[in-house]
Amino acid sequence: MLQKQFWEGFTNIERLDAINKIQNIISNNAGCIINFNRFSDLALSLMLEVEPDKVIALYEALNNYMTVTGLPEGYENEKTLRDITIFFNITFGKGKGDLSIEVPQVPG
């Protein structure tokens, strides 16, 4: 059985700085980003795999950096052999919804 959780995060920190810090927090807490989707400059959706005994440490580390909700109340680290899959949606408070990335024209 797939063990999964759904978390939501919010930050007013500049998007690129926040993404770099969040990535570091995840990797420093035995997590692995297995998929991501960007939604303009407003939001980012991550799919993470985390060792069962590292879920609370990851949650606390992320919550020290930004506002995070979704860890079930009274949750205790699981004693299973399977990794926990976390679907983590992050909202960037400074986003304007009009992010565009210009691609330079290459001659040829």
Solvent accessible surface area in square Angstrom, and as a share of the most:
residue,aa,sasa,rsa
1,M,192,0.86
2,L,92,0.46
3,Q,42,0.19
4,K,107,0.45
5,Q,17,0.07
6,F,128,0.53
7,W,1,0.00
8,E,111,0.50
9,G,5,0.05
10,F,87,0.36
11,T,6,0.03
12,N,87,0.45
13,I,65,0.33
14,E,97,0.44
15,R,35,0.13
16,L,109,0.54
17,D,87,0.45
18,A,0,0.00
19,I,42,0.21
20,N,86,0.44
21,K,89,0.38
22,I,2,0.01
23,Q,95,0.42
24,N,78,0.40
25,I,16,0.08
26,I,2,0.01
27,S,70,0.45
28,N,123,0.63
29,N,29,0.15
30,A,41,0.32
31,G,12,0.12
32,C,72,0.43
33,I,58,0.30
34,I,74,0.38
35,N,77,0.39
36,F,117,0.49
37,N,79,0.40
38,R,135,0.49
39,F,110,0.46
40,S,45,0.29
41,D,21,0.11
42,L,79,0.39
43,A,27,0.21
44,L,9,0.05
45,S,26,0.17
46,L,10,0.05
47,M,59,0.26
48,L,0,0.00
49,E,63,0.28
50,V,1,0.00
51,E,76,0.34
52,P,13,0.08
53,D,84,0.43
54,K,73,0.31
55,V,0,0.00
56,I,43,0.22
57,A,46,0.36
58,L,0,0.00
59,Y,31,0.12
60,E,96,0.43
61,A,28,0.21
62,L,0,0.00
63,N,68,0.35
64,N,134,0.69
65,Y,53,0.20
66,M,13,0.06
67,T,83,0.48
68,V,6,0.03
69,T,76,0.44
70,G,38,0.37
71,L,39,0.19
72,P,68,0.43
73,E,181,0.81
74,G,70,0.67
75,Y,38,0.14
76,E,136,0.61
77,N,45,0.23
78,E,62,0.28
79,K,189,0.80
80,T,49,0.29
81,L,186,0.92
82,R,119,0.44
83,D,61,0.32
84,I,3,0.01
85,T,8,0.04
86,I,0,0.00
87,F,58,0.24
88,F,0,0.00
89,N,76,0.39
90,I,0,0.00
91,T,64,0.37
92,F,5,0.02
93,G,37,0.35
94,K,121,0.51
95,G,20,0.20
96,K,160,0.68
97,G,37,0.36
98,D,105,0.54
99,L,68,0.34
100,S,90,0.58
101,I,120,0.61
102,E,161,0.72
103,V,126,0.72
104,P,107,0.67
105,Q,179,0.79
106,V,126,0.72
107,P,128,0.80
108,G,126,1.21
